[in-house]
C-alpha cells in the first residue's frame, strides 16, 4: 500500500542537512519525470538572453549548402568552429584526425551510423545490434522501426555469444544509471562499437580523460539544454564511414537546419567566451560551473528524500579527479536510477500511485523493480518530486 501526503505546503528538512522549499503543485496533478527534457538550465540562459541574441536576415542561409568545400557540406563554418572550440575548452574528446559529421540530433546520427556500419549489401543475416543492460530505452525502437534488412536489434551485449558480426552501443556515462561504460561483448566475431557520449560533460561527470575512439556521438541537447534546436554531431575516424553517414543525412533530411546551426554556434560561443575571459566573468555566468552546482544541489536534496522514504536504493558513484574543474568530484547524472526495496515488484506502477510518471526498468532491458527518474526537469517539478518521495510510506 502507498501512503503519501502530496499536498503538504511546508518546507521539508532531511537528515543529510538539505531542505526542500514548499511545493506549489496541485495534489491532483502528475509530476512527469519520465521524459528527459533538459530544461533545468533555463534560468542560466534567461540571465544571458541578451548575449545570446542572433539576427538572421531574409536573404541569409538560404542554400542547402553550408560549406561546399567541406566533407560535411551542409554544416556551416561557425557550427564546425564552435564544436571544435567547445571540445578544446572542455578537453573531453580527441578531435585530431577525425571527421566531423553533423546531424538533426544524435538520434538521426545513430541511424546514420547503423546504415554506415552495416554491410553494403542486404543479406539473409543482418548485422546484430547490442547494448549492455540497462541500455538507453530508445535504442531498441530506433533500431527496429525501419525493419531494415541491414541490421537488427538483439539485446543484451553481455549475453552476446554469436559468431556473427555485431555493432555494440556503449553509452558513457550511461543512460539510465549514470555508470561509466566500456565494451562488454565477449565474442570472437568482428565487432564495431558506437560510443554515445551525450552526458560526458562537466555538469554531469568528472572529465577524467580525452576520449579517443573510432566513432563518438555527442548531442547539443544534453550539453546546453537546447533540445529543441535538434543538433547532434559525431567524430568519426574512417572517412568511408563518415561519407556513408553524410549520404544518409542527405537522403533523410538534406542536411541540418541552418537556423539551428547558427543558434547552436552562438550558445557555444557564449559558453566558451566565459571560460576564455575567466577572470572577468562572474561565476554564475560560467555555464558548466552553474550546471554542476545545480546538479550537485539537486542530487543532495534527492538523496535526502530517498533516505527519508526508505523505499528505494540509489546507484552509488565513485569520486574522480576532473581535469576541467581541477578538483575531485562525484558524478551528478541527468537521471536517477532507483531500485525498489523488498516487497515492491514494479517501481513505475508504485510511483504512478503517487502521481509521479517515470520510465520502468523493463524499457531498459531489466527488471520492473527498477525505474528511471529525470533530474533535469523544471525546478517546480523537482521540488514536488522530492516532496512526494519523502512523504511516501510503505504499509
KOLLOKOL-964169 format. One record per atom (N, C-alpha, C): residue in one letter; x, y, z. Coordinates in pm, whole numbers, plus 32768, in hexadecimal, padded with zeros to 4 digits. Example, Ala and Ser with C-alpha at 12.3 -4.5 7.8 and 13.67 -1.06 7.14 Angstrom:
% residues 2
A85277DC7830C/A84CE7E3E830C/A85287EB6830C/S85057F1F82C4/S85577F9682CA/S850A80038313/
% end
This chain:
% residues 395
X80557F888000/X800080008000/X8058807D8000/X802D80E47FB8/X807681617FB0/X802B81CE7FFA/X807182138053/X80358282809B/X808E82FC8086/X8054836D8061/X80A583E5804E/X805184618065/X808D84C380A9/X804D854580B9/X808685A0804E/X804985A17FD8/X808785E47F67/X805E86767F58/X800986A77FB0/X7FE587357FA7/X80168784801F/X8079874C8067/X80B3879280D8/X80FF880D80A5/X80DD888380D6/X811988FE80A2/X818E892E80F6/X81BB88DE8158/X8228890881AF/X82AF88DF8176/X83188930818F/X839F89078166/X83C7888681AC/X841F883A816D/X844B87BA81A5/X84DF87BF81C4/X850787828235/X85938775825A/X85B686E28260/X862E86BF822E/X86588633822A/X86CF861D8285/X86EB859E82A0/X8755857A82FC/X87E0859D82C9/X87F085B48247/X887385D98211/X88858671820A/X883686BA825B/X8840874B8269/X8818879981EB/X87C6875D8199/X878F87A48126/X86FC87C28140/X86CA882680FB/X863D884C810A/X85FD885D8081/X857A8849807D/X852B885C8004/X84C488C98021/X84BB89327FD0/X8456899A7FE9/X83C989657FD5/X836889B38001/X82DD898A7FF3/X82B989787F60/X826B890E7F44/X824288F17EBB/X81CA89467E93/X81C289667E13/X815189B37DDF/X80F6895D7D87/X811388DD7D7D/X80C688837D29/X803F88617D69/X7FD9884E7D15/X7F59881D7D44/X7F6587897D65/X7F1F875D7DCA/X7F2486D07DF2/X7EE886747D89/X7E9886AB7D2E/X7E5886597CC6/X7EA986507C45/X7F17869B7C3E/X7F65869D7BC2/X7FD386337BC5/X7FFB86067B4F/X806885A67B42/X80ED85F17B35/X815385B97B72/X81DB85E87B5E/X8219858D7AF4/X823C85C67A82/X826F85757A14/X830785797A13/X834685137A4B/X83D885067A47/X83FF848D79F2/X83A284677999/X83BD83FA793B/X8412842C78C7/X83F984A5789E/X843F84DC7829/X84C985107851/X851F851D77ED/X85A585507806/X85B885DC77CD/X8553863077DD/X855686B777A5/X85B0871077FB/X8624873D77C7/X8689877E781C/X867288137832/X85FE88367869/X85DC88C4787B/X861088FC7900/X865688AB794D/X868A88D779CE/X86E8894F79C1/X872B895A794D/X878D89C5793B/X874F8A467906/X86CB8A4978FB/X86858ABF78C8/X86A58B407913/X86A98B40799A/X86C78BBB79E2/X874E8BF779C0/X87B08BA179A2/X88348BD57979/X88288C2278F6/X87E58BE77894/X87DA8C267811/X87808CA17815/X87238CA37873/X86CE8D1A7882/X87228D9378AC/X87858D7B7903/X87DC8DE9792F/X88338E1E78BE/X88528DC7785D/X88AC8DEF77F0/X88628DFE776C/X87E08E167772/X87928E1876F6/X87C18E847695/X87EE8EF776C9/X881B8F627670/X889D8F3C7629/X88F88EFB7673/X89778ED27637/X89628E6675CD/X88F18E2075D3/X88D78DB07578/X88828DD67500/X88628E5474F2/X88108E7F7482/X88598E6B73FE/X880F8E3E7399/X88468E347313/X87E58E7872B1/X881A8EA07240/X87C78EDC71D8/X87E38E947155/X877B8E627117/X87888E217095/X87318E6E7032/X87708EAB6FD0/X87278EFB6F6E/X86E38EA16F07/X86828ED96EC2/X86308E8B6E66/X867B8E456DF6/X86EE8E7C6DD0/X87398E426D60/X87AD8DEA6D8E/X87B88DD36E12/X88298D866E45/X88058CF36E56/X88688C9E6E41/X885F8C0E6E5A/X87EB8BCD6E0E/X87DB8BF76D92/X876F8BC06D40/X87948B3A6CFE/X88138B256CE8/X88418AB16C9B/X883D8A306CEC/X883489BE6CA4/X8847893D6CE5/X88D589326D1D/X893389756CDC/X89C089666CFE/X89EA89C56D6D/X8A3B89916DC8/X8A7889E56E2E/X8B088A046E0B/X8B4E899F6DD6/X8BD989AE6DAE/X8BF689426D46/X8BED89686CC8/X8BFB89066C5B/X8C8688C76C55/X8CE989056C97/X8D7188CF6C97/X8D8A886D6D09/X8D26885C6D60/X8D3488036DD4/X8CF3877D6DB4/X8D2B87106DEA/X8CED868D6DD7/X8C5C868F6E05/X8C4486CB6E7A/X8BBB86DB6EAC/X8B8687606E76/X8B5A875E6DF8/X8B3F87D66DAA/X8ACC882D6DDC/X8A7587F46E2E/X8A0288416E61/X8A2188856EE7/X8A97886C6F20/X8ABC88AA6F9F/X8AFA89336F85/X8AC6899B6FC8/X8AFC8A226FB3/X8B7E8A327003/X8BDD8A816FD2/X8C5D8A917018/X8C518ABD70AA/X8BF78B1A70CE/X8BED8B3E715C/X8BC78AC771B6/X8B768A697183/X8B5189F471D1/X8BC9899971E6/X8C1289817179/X8C89892D7183/X8CEE896A71E5/X8D0889EB71D7/X8D6B8A2C722D/X8D408A2B72BF/X8CBE8A3E72D8/X8C8B8A3F7361/X8C9B89B773A4/X8C7B894C735C/X8C8788C57394/X8D1888A773B9/X8D7488C6735F/X8E0188AC737A/X8E34890273EE/X8E07897F73F4/X8E2F89D77462/X8DFB89A374E8/X8D7F897374E8/X8D4389407563/X8D9088C87599/X8DAE88697543/X8DF687F27571/X8E868813759A/X8EC088747558/X8F46889F757F/X8F4488DF760A/X8EDA89297629/X8ECE896A76AC/X8EB48905771A/X8E5E88A276FF/X8E39883F7766/X8EA187D17771/X8EDE87AB7702/X8F4387417703/X8F0B86B77717/X8E95869C76DC/X8E54861B76F2/X8E6085BA767D/X8E9B85E7760D/X8EA5858D759A/X8F1A85B77541/X8F5A85557504/X8FC3856F74A2/X8F818589741B/X8F94860073E5/X8F5686247366/X8FB7861A72F0/X9037860F730C/X909B860972A1/X908B85897250/X909C859571CE/X909485247172/X900A84E17174/X8FA28531718C/X8F1885007187/X8EC885537123/X8E62851670EB/X8E04855E7095/X8D89858170E8/X8D5D85FE70DB/X8CEB862F7128/X8C6E862770D2/X8C0A85DD7103/X8B8C85CC70BA/X8B1B8606710F/X8ACB865E70D4/X8A5D869F711A/X89DA865870F9/X897F8656715B/X88FD86197145/X888E8665718A/X881186437166/X879D867D71A9/X87888631722B/X87D786557290/X87DA860B730D/X882E858D72FF/X885D8558736E/X88AA84DC7367/X885284657342/X87CD8474734E/X877284077326/X877F83EA7291/X878784537240/X8799843E71B0/X882284007194/X8887842E71DD/X890E83FA71C7/X891A836871F2/X88CC833F7255/X88CC82B2727D/X889F825B7207/X8832828271C8/X880282347156/X8862823F70DF/X88A182B370D0/X890582C27067/X897B8264707E/X899F825170FB/X8A0D81F7711C/X89E781657106/X896D81407128/X894180B7710E/X894B80997078/X892380FA7028/X892D80EA6F96/X89BF80E36F6B/X8A12813C6FA2/X8A9D81456F76/X8AF280CE6FA1/X8AD180927013/X8B2280247048/X8AEE7F9B701E/X8A7B7F976FDF/X8A417F186FB1/X8A807EEE6F2D/X8A727E6E6F07/X8AA47E406E85/X8A657E926E14/X8AB17EA56DAB/X8A817EF96D3C/X8A087EBE6CF5/X8A007E3B6CF3/X89927DF86CAE/X893B7DAC6D11/X88B57DB06D00/X885D7D626D57/X887E7CCD6D4D/X886B7C876DBA/X88867BF76DBB/X881D7BB16E11/X88257B2E6E15/X87CA7AE16E68/X87EC7AF16EFB/X88617B286F17/X888D7B3A6FA1/X88AE7BCD6FBA/X884E7C1E6FE4/X88697CA97007/X88CD7CAE707B/X891B7D197081/X897A7D2770EE/X892F7D3A7171/X895F7CFD71DC/X891C7D00725E/X89447D7D72AD/X88E17DBB72ED/X88F87E34733C/X88DD7E1373CF/X893F7E327426/X89347E0D74B4/X89617E81750C/X89337E7D758A/X895D7EDD75F0/X894D7E9B7678/X89A87EB476D1/X89A17E7A7757/X892D7EB777A5/X88E47E6277ED/X88767E937841/X88AE7ED178C2/X88697F3578F9/X87F77F7978BE/X88257FD6784E/X87E57FCA77DA/X880B801C7768/X87A3808A7752/X87CB80EF7706/X8771815E76E5/X86F2812776A4/X8681814E76D9/X8601811076B4/X85DA81257622/X860F818D75E1/X85E981A87557/X863C815A74F1/X86A9811E751C/X86FE80D674BC/X86B0806A7471/X8666801A74BA/X861E7FAA747D/X85BA7FDC7415/X8566803D743C/X8501806F73DF/X853E80B57368/X85A88102737F/X85E981497312/X862B80E972AF/X8653807472E1/X868F800E7289/X86247FC3723C/X85B77FA27281/X85507F4C7246/X84EF7F9571EA/X84DE801971FB/X8471805F71B8/X847C8058711F/X84F6805170EC/X8508804E705B/X84F67FC17021/X84F07F5B7078/X84E37ED0704D/X85497EB46FDD/X85C37EDD6FF6/X862B7ED66F91/X865E7E486F7B/X868A7E2E6F02/X86CE7DB06EE4/X87657DBB6EFD/X87927E346F24/X88217E496F3C/X88497E2B6FCC/X87F07E49702C/X88127E3970BA/X87967E107108/X87AE7DD6717F/X873F7DAA71D4/X87697DB27267/X87087DD572BB/X87207DDC734A/X87227D507386/X87887D3373D7/X87957CB07417/X87807CB974AE/X87B87D2274ED/X87A27D32757D/X88227D4475CB/X882E7CFE763B/X88987D11769C/X89217CEB7665/X897C7D4B7662/X8A037D32762F/X8A4F7CCD7684/X8A327CCB7706/X8A797C70775F/X8A587BDD7743/X89E87BC57702/X89BE7B3C76E3/X89DD7B147653/X8A167B6E7608/X8A2C7B527579/X8A9F7AEF7567/X8A827A7E752B/X8AEA7A187515/X8AE579DF7487/X8AA07A24742D/X8A9679F573A3/X8B1A7A0A7359/X8B3879B072FF/X8BAD79C072A9/X8B837A0B722B/X8B4B7A827241/X8B187AD571D3/X8B3E7B6671EE/X8B537BB77186/X8B757C447198/X8B0D7C8E71EC/X8B397CF57234/X8ADE7D3D728B/X8B067DD07295/X8AA77E2172C0/X8ABF7EAC72E6/X8A9B7EB87379/X8AFA7EE573CC/X8ADE7EF7745B/X8AD17F8C747B/X8A697FAD74C5/X8A50803674F0/X8A838047757E/X8AD980A97592/X8B1080C47617/X8AF08154763B/X8A968167769A/X8A7281ED76C9/X8ABB8207774C/X8B0E826F774F/X8B60828A77C5/X8B71832177D6/X8B428357784A/X8AF3831878B4/X8A7082DF787B/X8A44827378BA/X89D382297883/X894D826978A3/X88F482627844/X886682817859/X881F81F97858/X87EC81C978CB/X87B182177938/X87FF822379BA/X886981D479D0/X889E81C97A59/X8918821E7A76/X894C82687A13/X89B982C47A2C/X8A4382867A39/X8A4E82027A2E/X8AD081C17A3F/X8B2981D679C5/X8BAB81CE79DB/X8C0A81D9796D/X8C198150792D/X8C16814C78A8/X8C0D80CD7860/X8C8280B77801/X8C98803877E2/X8CF7800B777D/X8CB87F957734/X8CEB7F6E76C0/X8CB37EFB767B/X8CB87E7C76D0/X8C517E2776C3/X8C497DAD7714/X8C3A7D2F76C2/X8C237D39763F/X8C0F7CC275ED/X8C8A7C6775F5/X8C717BE97611/X8CDB7B857618/X8CC57B2175A8/X8CEF7B487531/X8CD97AF574BB/X8D4F7B05745E/X8D6E7A9B7417/X8DDB7AA173B7/X8DB37ADE7333/X8D337AFF7326/X8D017B3672A8/X8D307BC77295/X8D297BF6721A/X8D4E7C8071FB/X8CE47CDF7232/X8D107D3F7282/X8CB27D9D72BD/X8CD97E2D72A8/X8C767E8472A5/X8C8C7F14729A/X8C457F567310/X8C807FC17344/X8C4C800073BE/X8C27809173A3/X8BAE80B673CD/X8B82814173CC/X8B848174745B/X8BD181DC7474/X8BD5821A74F9/X8B77829274FB/X8B11828A754F/X8AB282F77562/X8ADE834475DD/X8B1183BD75C9/X8B4B840E7635/X8AF584877654/X8A728477764A/X8A1484E6765E/X8A26852B76E4/X8A5084DF774B/X8A56851677D3/X8AE585287805/X8B46852377AA/X8BD1853577D4/X8BF585CA77D1/X8BB28613782D/X8BC686A2783F/X8BD886BF78D3/X8C1C872C78F8/X8C4587417984/X8BD4875279E9/X8B5A877679BD/X8AEE87857A1E/X8AB986FE7A4D/X8AD686947A01/X8AA3860F7A23/X8B0D85B27A5D/X8B8885C17A31/X8BEF855F7A55/X8C79859F7A4D/X8CD885737A9F/X8D6185A57A90/X8D9A85837A06/X8DE085E079CB/X8E2485C8794C/X8EAC858C796E/X8EB5850A7967/X8F2C84C47995/X8F9884B4792A/X8F7084B778AC/X8FD184AD783F/X8F8D84D477BB/X8FE084E77755/X8FAC850376CF/X8F8C847F768A/X8F0D8468766F/X8EE283EC7630/X8F1183EA759E/X8F3F83757573/X8F73836974EA/X8F4982E274B1/X8ED982E17468/X8EA78265742C/X8E89827C7398/X8E6A82107353/X8E50821972C2/X8DD0826472A2/X8D6B825472F8/X8CE8829472E1/X8CB582C97367/X8C9B834C736F/X8C6E838A73ED/X8BFC83EC73D0/X8B8E83DA7418/X8B16842D7406/X8B0884937477/X8ADF850C7453/X8ABF857574B4/X8A3C85B8748B/X89FC85F974ED/X897F863F74D2/X897E86C77516/X894F872B74CF/X894087B27504/X88D987B57575/X8875875E756B/X8807875C75CB/X88368750765B/X888886EA7677/X88B186CF7700/X892987227729/X896F875A76C6/X89E187B076E7/X89B188347721/X8958887A76D9/X892D89007702/X889C8908772F/X884D88A07710/X87BF88A17730/X876588C876BC/X879F88EB7649/X8750891975D7/X872388A47580/X86CA885475B7/X869A87DC7571/X864B880074F3/X8606887174F6/X85B188987486/X85FE88BD7409/X867F88D87414/X86CE88FD739F/X86EE88857348/X86E8880C7381/X8700878F7338/X8786878F72F0/X87EF8798733E/X88778795730A/X88C68725734E/X890586D272FE/X895F866C7332/X89D8866372D7/X8A4586297309/X8ABB861972B4/X8B06859A72D9/X8B55856D727A/X8BA584F4728E/X8C34850D725F/X8C9384D672AA/X8D1E84D4727F/X8D398446724B/X8D68843E71D0/X8D7883BE718C/X8E0583B47152/X8E498345716D/X8ED28336713E/X8EDA830B70AC/X8E8082B67080/X8E83827D6FFA/X8E3582D66F99/X8E7883086F32/X8E3583636ED4/X8DC3831F6E89/X8DCE829C6E70/X8D6382576E28/X8CE5824D6E7E/X8CF782386F00/X8C8482376F5C/X8C4582C16F60/X8C9883296F68/X8C6583B26F6A/X8C1783D26EEA/X8C4A83A76E78/X8C0683C06DF9/X8B7D837D6DF5/X8B7583026E26/X8AF482BB6E26/X8A9182FD6E86/X8AC2832F6EF7/X8A6A83776F54/X8A3283F56F12/X8A88843F6ECF/X8A5E84BA6E8C/X89FA849A6E1D/X8A11842C6DD8/X89B284006D72/X892983E46DAF/X892783A56E24/X88A983876E69/X886084096E8D/X88A984696EC7/X886C84E86EEE/X883985316E71/X8884852A6E04/X885A85666D86/X87D3852F6D5A/X87C784AB6D59/X874B846D6D2B/X86D9847B6D8F/X86FB84866E0F/X8696848B6E78/X865D85166E8E/X86B3857D6E89/X868386056EA7/X86CA86716E56/X871E864A6DF7/X876D86A86DA6/X87B5870C6DFF/X87FA86D76E63/X8849872D6EB9/X8806874D6F3E/X883687B76F7D/X880887E27001/X87E788766FFA/X8779889D7039/X874A89287037/X87BB898B7051/X87CD89EC6FF8/X88338A53700A/X88118AAE707F/X878F8ACB7092/X87678B1E7104/X878E8ADC7188/X87788A597193/X879E8A11720C/X88358A137220/X887E8A0471B2/X890F8A0571BD/X89438A8C71EE/X890C8AF871B7/X89398B7E71DE/X891A8B997271/X88A38B6D729D/X88808B81732A/X88DB8B2E7384/X88F08AB07361/X89458A5973B2/X89D48A9073B9/X8A068AC07349/X8A8C8AF87347/X8A978B7173A5/X8A2C8BC073AB/X8A2C8C367403/X8A2C8C0C7496/X89DA8BA874B8/X89D68B7A7543/X8A608B47756F/X8A9E8AFA7517/X8B238AC47537/X8B898B357542/X8B7E8B9874EB/X8BD88C0B74F1/X8BCE8C517578/X8B548C6375AB/X8B408CA4762D/X8B828C52769C/X8B738BCE7697/X8BB18B7776FB/X8C498B8576F7/X8C818B787680/X8D138B7A7671/X8D4E8C037692/X8D098C6E766C/X8D398CF4768D/X8D448D057724/X8CE48CCD776D/X8CE78CD877FE/X8D658C9C783A/X8D8E8C287808/X8E058BE7783E/X8E858C247807/X8E7D8C5B778E/X8EF28C9E7756/X8F118D1F77A4/X8EA78D6377D1/X8EB78DDE781F/X8E998DC278B2/X8ED68D5A78E5/X8EB68D25796A/X8EBE8D8D79D8/X8F258DE179D6/X8F3B8E407A43/X8ECF8EAC7A48/X8E948ECB79D5/X8E318F3779D1/X8DA18F0379CA/X8D908E7F79CE/X8D0A8E4479C5/X8CD58E1F7A4F/X8C5C8E4A7A6E/X8C1E8E257AEE/X8C0D8D8E7AF5/X8C1D8D577B6D/X8C188CC57B7C/X8B928C8B7B51/X8B258CD67B65/X8AA38CA27B3E/X8A8A8CB07AA8/X8AEB8CEB7A60/X8AE18CF479CF/X8B398C8C798A/X8B7C8C3879D7/X8BCA8BCA79A0/X8B6E8B507999/X8B4B8B277920/X8AE08AC57910/X8AFA8A427957/X8B6D8A047942/X8B848981797D/X8B8F89897A16/X8BC289F97A4A/X8BC58A0C7ADB/X8B378A177B11/X8AE58A677ACC/X8A588A737AF3/X8A1389EC7AEE/X8A2789A47A7F/X89E589237A6E/X8A0D88BE7AD7/X8A8E88BB7AFA/X8ABB885C7B5F/X8A81887F7BE8/X8A7E89007C0C/X8A4489287C8C/X89B288FF7C94/X896989147C25/X88DB88F17C22/X88C8885A7C33/X8914880B7BE7/X8905877A7BEE/X893087457C77/X899A877B7CAF/X89C687517D35/X895C876E7D9D/X892387E67D97/X88BA880C7DF7/X884187B07DEB/X881987957D6F/X87A6873D7D5B/X87C086B07D8F/X8836867D7D73/X885485F57DA0/X885A85EB7E39/X888D86507E7A/X8891864D7F0C/X8804864E7F47/X87AD86A07F0E/X872286A47F3D/X86DA86227F1D/X86F285ED7EA8/X86B085717E7E/X86DB84FD7ED8/X875B84F67EF7/X878A848C7F52/X874684977FDA/X873385148009/X86EF85278088/X866184F38084/X861A850C8015/X859084DC8005/X858B84448000/X85E884077FB9/X85EC83757FAD/X860B83358034/X8669836E807C/X868C83388101/X861683418161/X85C983AC8157/X855883BC81B2/X84E883598192/X84D3833B8112/X846682E180ED/X8486824F810B/X8508822C8100/X853481A2811A/X84EB813B80C1/X84CB81648048/X8483810C7FEB/X84DA80E47F74/X853C81377F53/X8593811D7EE0/X8625811E7F0A/X867980DF7EB8/X870980EE7EC3/X873B81337E45/X87AB81787E52/X87E581C57DE5/X886A818C7DB8/X888D81A07D3A/X8911817C7D09/X897A81D27D4F/X89EB81957D74/X8A5981E07DB2/X8AC481FA7D4A/X8AFE82717D50/X8B60829A7CEB/X8BE682B97D2C/X8C54829E7CE5/X8CD982BA7D1C/X8CFB834F7D14/X8D5F83767D60/X8D9783FD7D58/X8E1483F77D00/X8E1E84557CA2/X8E8E84577C44/X8EC284E67C34/X8F3D84EF7C04/X8F7685737BEA/X8F4585A67B63/X8F11861F7B62/X8EE0865D7AE7/X8F4A86BD7AB1/X8F7C86A17A39/X8FE486F479FE/X8FAD877B79CF/X8F2A878479BE/X8EEF88047996/X8EE088607A0F/X8EA3882C7A7A/X8E8C887E7AF2/X8F0488827B4F/X8F67882A7B36/X8FDF88227B8A/X8FBD88027C1B/X8F6587A07C2D/X8F4287787CB6/X8F1086E87CB8/X8F0486B07D31/X8EC8862D7D43/X8E31863F7D48/X8DEA85EB7D01/X8D5985FE7CF7/X8D1285787CEA/X8C9585767D18/X8C3D85067CFF/X8BF8851A7C78/X8BAA84B57C52/X8B5684C47BDB/X8ACC84F67C06/X8A8F85457BB1/X8A0885787BC7/X89B885617B47/X899084E47B2E/X895284BF7AAE/X88CF85097A92/X88AB85097A12/X882F854979E7/X87B484F97A12/X87C7847B7A35/X875984257A61/X878083DC7AE1/X871D83C47B37/X872F836F7BAB/X86F882E57B8A/X8742827F7BB2/X871D81F47B96/X86FB81B37C1C/X867B819C7C32/X864B816C7CB2/X862A80D77CAE/X864180957D1D/X861780097D2C/X85BA7FFF7DA4/X85487FBD7D92/X84E77FAE7DFE/X851D7F537E6B/X84F97F727EE5/X85197F1B7F55/X84C37E9D7F4E/X84E57E3B7F9E/X849D7DBB7FA0/X84077DD17FB7/X83B67D8D7F67/X83257D967F78/X82E07DE97F0E/X832D7E387EC2/X82F47E887E56/X83297E4F7DD3/X82D17E1E7D7F/X82FB7DD77D06/X83087E307C8C/X82BE7E9F7C89/X82BC7EF47C13/X82CA7F867C3C/X83407FC07C24/X835C80487C50/X830980AF7C06/X82F5809B7B85/X82A780FB7B37/X821781007B67/X81DA808D7B7F/X815080877BAF/X814480C37C3B/X81A780A57C8F/X81A780DB7D17/X81A581747D14/X81FD81B07CC4/X820782427CC0/X819082817C7A/X815182367C1F/X80D882677BDC/X806A82837C44/X806582337CAD/X800182487D17/X801B82C97D65/X809882F77D61/X80BA83777D9F/X80AE83EA7D3D/X807683CB7CC6/X8069842D7C5A/X80F3845F7C2D/X815284007C24/X81D8841A7BEE/X81EB83C17B74/X81FC83FE7AFF/X820F83B07A85/X82A5839A7A6E/X82CB831B7A5E/X835682F67A4C/X8362829479D7/X83D9826279C0/X83EF81FC7959/X8424817E799C/X83D88110798E/X83F7809579D6/X846C8047799E/X84A67FF179F1/X851E7FA779CF/X85127F4E7955/X849B7F197939/X848B7EBF78C7/X84A87F057843/X84937F8A783F/X84B67FD577C6/X854D7FD777AD/X85997FBD7816/X862B7FC1780D/X86687F35780E/X86127ED077FE/X86427E4777F4/X865B7E037879/X86267E3B78E7/X863C7DFF796B/X85B77DED79B4/X85C17DCA7A33/X854C7DAA7A86/X84F67E257AA1/X84747E0E7AB5/X84157E7A7AD0/X842B7EBA7B59/X84807E7E7BAD/X84A07EBB7C2E/X84ED7F3E7C1E/X85287F507BA7/X85777FC97B8E/X852180327B49/X854880AF7B5C/X84FE811D7B1E/X855D81937B09/X854B81DA7A98/X859E824F7A7A/X855082CE7A95/X8594832D7AD5/X855783AE7AF9/X85AF841E7AC2/X8573847C7A7B/X85C084EC7A44/X85E5854F7AB1/X8662857D7AAB/X869385E27B09/X86A5866A7AC5/X867686777A48/X869386F079FC/X8616873979CD/X85A687247A15/X852A876C79F6/X852987F37A3A/X84B388317A41/X84A788B47A7F/X84BC88AB7B15/X84D8891D7B53/X84ED89207BE3/X846D88FA7C2E/X83FB89287BFF/X837C89067C3F/X8363886F7C3C/X838088317BC9/X8370879F7BBF/X83CC87577C20/X844787877C2A/X84A787457C82/X847F87527D14/X845387C87D3E/X842787DC7DC8/X83B287807DEB/X835187777D8F/X82DC87227DA9/X8303868F7DA9/X835F86687D52/X839085DE7D51/X83CC85B87DD8/X8423860B7E0B/X846385EF7E8C/X83FD85EF7EFE/X839D864A7EF7/X833586517F5E/X82E485D07F61/X82B885A17EEE/X826585287EEA/X82B584AB7F0F/X833284A47EE3/X838484317F06/X83A1842B7F9C/X83C0849E7FD7/X83E384A08065/X836B848180BE/X82F284A0808F/X827A848880DE/X823F83FD80C8/X827183B58064/X823B83308046/X826382CD80B3/X8203827D80DB/X821D82178141/X81E78192810F/X82268127813B/X81F880A18117/X81B680618190/X813F802E8178/X80F87FED81E7/X80CE7F5F81C0/
% end
